[in-house]
Amino acid sequence: MGNPKNKRDSELYQFNTGSRTPDEEQQHSGETARISGIYRIVRHAHFPEKDFFMRKNKTFPSCPICGQQIEFRLQKNIVHITEDPDFQ
């Protein structure tokens, strides 16, 4: 018998992830995130390609150094625990 926890852990990493559509892939500073997920900052002098988590309905920030608008590209959908019906 194997350790059932290991199987469960591997399943959790794939739980609540999904595909994305082209209109969800790019957003800009000041816009509200349409979905929770890992986003990448694209072509900005102060933040060369950096990944981070952004939660649904939160506003994308402007550059804290120069104040300019930043382009964000969705890399992977990830449902935040507060959005998961099993935890509500």
Buried (B, 14 or more C-beta within 10 A) or exposed (E): EEEEEEEEEEEEEEEBEEEBEEEBEEBEBEEEBBBBBBBBBBEBEEBEEEEEEBBBEEEBEBBEEEEEBBBBBBBBBBBBEEBEEEEE
